[in-house]
Amino acid sequence: MSEHPEAPAGTTGGAGRRRVLLLAASAALLVYVLDQLTKWWVVSTMALGQRTPVVEGLLWWQFIRNPGAAFSLGENVTWLFTLVMAVVSVVIVLTLRRVRSAGWALALGLVLGGALGNLTDRLLREPGFAVGHVVDFIAVPRFAIFNIADCGVVVGVGLVVLLTLLGRELDGTRAADRTAPEEEGSRG
């Protein structure tokens, strides 16, 4: 039941809205801080290219600077990734104003934290503003080297896909619940 009689079922009032925004902000902040702290640690303690085993044959730290996207794609258009991450971040912040679902808040918060983590690298790291190379260091067999920001984006996008497949709307309602009365009315 919603806190406001005029609100659709499954939505929340002011206190609930603040809770989901707090969840989104907390998820974004957690991913961002962990990402920046781990990158600081890598840059401070490892040489570029250094490989340090963590779990033999399964996981190791390997310090690289990535000018491109996943799998180093688009190395010559770093500025484009900077622009895309900035736009994505703004769209997420604007979308969060409509979110009333904890699932959506968590998903968008994770993506936002990851986007901001890598955007910070693009803006502030060498070789220069808006063309900086992202610090990547988490390595597993037969896969790209990545970082905590990338993990936040992947998990967040995975949640977005799941919520979409389940028919969950930003306000917490189910798409099927919304269309059911209209379909019944058109049959009569």
Contacts in CASP RR format, 6 or more apart in sequence:
PFRMAT RR
TARGET T0000
AUTHOR 0000-0000-0000
METHOD contacts of the structure
MODEL  1
MSEHPEAPAGTTGGAGRRRVLLLAASAALLVYVLDQLTKWWVVSTMALGQ
RTPVVEGLLWWQFIRNPGAAFSLGENVTWLFTLVMAVVSVVIVLTLRRVR
SAGWALALGLVLGGALGNLTDRLLREPGFAVGHVVDFIAVPRFAIFNIAD
CGVVVGVGLVVLLTLLGRELDGTRAADRTAPEEEGSRG
1 9 0 8 1.000
1 10 0 8 1.000
2 8 0 8 1.000
2 9 0 8 1.000
2 10 0 8 1.000
2 11 0 8 1.000
2 12 0 8 1.000
2 13 0 8 1.000
3 12 0 8 1.000
3 13 0 8 1.000
3 14 0 8 1.000
3 15 0 8 1.000
3 16 0 8 1.000
4 11 0 8 1.000
4 13 0 8 1.000
7 13 0 8 1.000
8 171 0 8 1.000
8 173 0 8 1.000
8 178 0 8 1.000
9 173 0 8 1.000
9 177 0 8 1.000
10 100 0 8 1.000
10 171 0 8 1.000
10 172 0 8 1.000
10 173 0 8 1.000
11 100 0 8 1.000
11 171 0 8 1.000
11 172 0 8 1.000
11 173 0 8 1.000
12 19 0 8 1.000
12 20 0 8 1.000
12 100 0 8 1.000
13 100 0 8 1.000
16 100 0 8 1.000
17 100 0 8 1.000
19 102 0 8 1.000
20 99 0 8 1.000
20 100 0 8 1.000
20 101 0 8 1.000
20 102 0 8 1.000
20 104 0 8 1.000
20 105 0 8 1.000
21 96 0 8 1.000
21 99 0 8 1.000
21 105 0 8 1.000
23 102 0 8 1.000
23 105 0 8 1.000
23 106 0 8 1.000
23 109 0 8 1.000
24 96 0 8 1.000
24 99 0 8 1.000
24 105 0 8 1.000
24 106 0 8 1.000
24 108 0 8 1.000
24 109 0 8 1.000
24 112 0 8 1.000
25 109 0 8 1.000
27 105 0 8 1.000
27 106 0 8 1.000
27 109 0 8 1.000
27 110 0 8 1.000
27 112 0 8 1.000
27 113 0 8 1.000
28 109 0 8 1.000
28 110 0 8 1.000
28 112 0 8 1.000
28 113 0 8 1.000
28 114 0 8 1.000
28 116 0 8 1.000
29 113 0 8 1.000
31 109 0 8 1.000
31 110 0 8 1.000
31 113 0 8 1.000
31 114 0 8 1.000
31 117 0 8 1.000
31 148 0 8 1.000
31 149 0 8 1.000
31 151 0 8 1.000
31 152 0 8 1.000
32 113 0 8 1.000
32 114 0 8 1.000
32 116 0 8 1.000
32 117 0 8 1.000
32 120 0 8 1.000
32 149 0 8 1.000
34 148 0 8 1.000
35 113 0 8 1.000
35 114 0 8 1.000
35 117 0 8 1.000
35 118 0 8 1.000
35 147 0 8 1.000
35 148 0 8 1.000
35 149 0 8 1.000
36 117 0 8 1.000
36 120 0 8 1.000
38 137 0 8 1.000
38 147 0 8 1.000
38 148 0 8 1.000
39 121 0 8 1.000
39 135 0 8 1.000
39 137 0 8 1.000
39 147 0 8 1.000
39 148 0 8 1.000
42 61 0 8 1.000
42 63 0 8 1.000
42 135 0 8 1.000
42 137 0 8 1.000
43 63 0 8 1.000
43 135 0 8 1.000
46 52 0 8 1.000
46 61 0 8 1.000
46 63 0 8 1.000
46 137 0 8 1.000
47 63 0 8 1.000
48 63 0 8 1.000
48 64 0 8 1.000
48 65 0 8 1.000
49 62 0 8 1.000
49 63 0 8 1.000
49 64 0 8 1.000
50 61 0 8 1.000
50 62 0 8 1.000
50 63 0 8 1.000
51 60 0 8 1.000
51 61 0 8 1.000
51 62 0 8 1.000
51 139 0 8 1.000
52 60 0 8 1.000
52 61 0 8 1.000
52 62 0 8 1.000
53 59 0 8 1.000
53 60 0 8 1.000
54 60 0 8 1.000
54 61 0 8 1.000
57 141 0 8 1.000
58 140 0 8 1.000
58 141 0 8 1.000
59 138 0 8 1.000
59 139 0 8 1.000
59 140 0 8 1.000
60 139 0 8 1.000
61 137 0 8 1.000
61 138 0 8 1.000
61 139 0 8 1.000
62 137 0 8 1.000
62 139 0 8 1.000
62 145 0 8 1.000
63 135 0 8 1.000
63 136 0 8 1.000
63 137 0 8 1.000
64 135 0 8 1.000
64 136 0 8 1.000
64 137 0 8 1.000
64 145 0 8 1.000
65 125 0 8 1.000
65 126 0 8 1.000
65 133 0 8 1.000
65 134 0 8 1.000
65 135 0 8 1.000
65 136 0 8 1.000
66 72 0 8 1.000
66 133 0 8 1.000
66 134 0 8 1.000
66 135 0 8 1.000
66 136 0 8 1.000
66 145 0 8 1.000
67 74 0 8 1.000
67 75 0 8 1.000
67 78 0 8 1.000
67 131 0 8 1.000
67 132 0 8 1.000
67 133 0 8 1.000
67 134 0 8 1.000
68 74 0 8 1.000
68 75 0 8 1.000
68 77 0 8 1.000
68 78 0 8 1.000
68 81 0 8 1.000
68 133 0 8 1.000
68 134 0 8 1.000
69 81 0 8 1.000
70 144 0 8 1.000
70 146 0 8 1.000
70 150 0 8 1.000
71 144 0 8 1.000
72 144 0 8 1.000
74 80 0 8 1.000
74 81 0 8 1.000
78 122 0 8 1.000
78 130 0 8 1.000
78 131 0 8 1.000
78 132 0 8 1.000
78 133 0 8 1.000
79 130 0 8 1.000
79 131 0 8 1.000
81 118 0 8 1.000
81 122 0 8 1.000
82 119 0 8 1.000
82 122 0 8 1.000
82 123 0 8 1.000
82 130 0 8 1.000
82 131 0 8 1.000
82 132 0 8 1.000
85 115 0 8 1.000
85 116 0 8 1.000
85 118 0 8 1.000
85 119 0 8 1.000
85 122 0 8 1.000
86 119 0 8 1.000
88 111 0 8 1.000
88 115 0 8 1.000
89 112 0 8 1.000
89 115 0 8 1.000
89 116 0 8 1.000
89 119 0 8 1.000
92 108 0 8 1.000
92 109 0 8 1.000
92 111 0 8 1.000
92 112 0 8 1.000
92 115 0 8 1.000
93 112 0 8 1.000
95 108 0 8 1.000
95 170 0 8 1.000
96 105 0 8 1.000
96 108 0 8 1.000
96 109 0 8 1.000
96 112 0 8 1.000
98 170 0 8 1.000
98 171 0 8 1.000
99 105 0 8 1.000
99 108 0 8 1.000
99 170 0 8 1.000
99 171 0 8 1.000
100 170 0 8 1.000
100 171 0 8 1.000
100 172 0 8 1.000
101 163 0 8 1.000
101 168 0 8 1.000
101 169 0 8 1.000
101 170 0 8 1.000
101 171 0 8 1.000
101 172 0 8 1.000
103 159 0 8 1.000
103 163 0 8 1.000
103 168 0 8 1.000
104 160 0 8 1.000
104 163 0 8 1.000
104 168 0 8 1.000
104 170 0 8 1.000
104 172 0 8 1.000
106 156 0 8 1.000
106 159 0 8 1.000
107 156 0 8 1.000
107 157 0 8 1.000
107 158 0 8 1.000
107 159 0 8 1.000
107 160 0 8 1.000
107 163 0 8 1.000
108 156 0 8 1.000
108 160 0 8 1.000
109 156 0 8 1.000
110 152 0 8 1.000
110 153 0 8 1.000
110 155 0 8 1.000
110 156 0 8 1.000
110 159 0 8 1.000
111 152 0 8 1.000
111 153 0 8 1.000
111 156 0 8 1.000
111 157 0 8 1.000
111 160 0 8 1.000
113 149 0 8 1.000
113 152 0 8 1.000
114 148 0 8 1.000
114 149 0 8 1.000
114 150 0 8 1.000
114 152 0 8 1.000
114 153 0 8 1.000
115 149 0 8 1.000
115 153 0 8 1.000
116 149 0 8 1.000
117 149 0 8 1.000
118 134 0 8 1.000
118 147 0 8 1.000
118 149 0 8 1.000
118 150 0 8 1.000
118 153 0 8 1.000
121 132 0 8 1.000
121 133 0 8 1.000
121 134 0 8 1.000
121 135 0 8 1.000
122 130 0 8 1.000
122 131 0 8 1.000
122 132 0 8 1.000
122 134 0 8 1.000
123 129 0 8 1.000
123 130 0 8 1.000
123 132 0 8 1.000
124 132 0 8 1.000
125 132 0 8 1.000
125 133 0 8 1.000
125 134 0 8 1.000
125 135 0 8 1.000
126 132 0 8 1.000
126 133 0 8 1.000
127 133 0 8 1.000
134 147 0 8 1.000
134 149 0 8 1.000
135 147 0 8 1.000
136 144 0 8 1.000
136 145 0 8 1.000
136 146 0 8 1.000
136 147 0 8 1.000
136 150 0 8 1.000
137 145 0 8 1.000
137 147 0 8 1.000
138 145 0 8 1.000
138 146 0 8 1.000
138 147 0 8 1.000
138 148 0 8 1.000
138 151 0 8 1.000
139 145 0 8 1.000
166 174 0 8 1.000
167 174 0 8 1.000
167 175 0 8 1.000
167 176 0 8 1.000
168 174 0 8 1.000
168 175 0 8 1.000
169 175 0 8 1.000
169 178 0 8 1.000
END
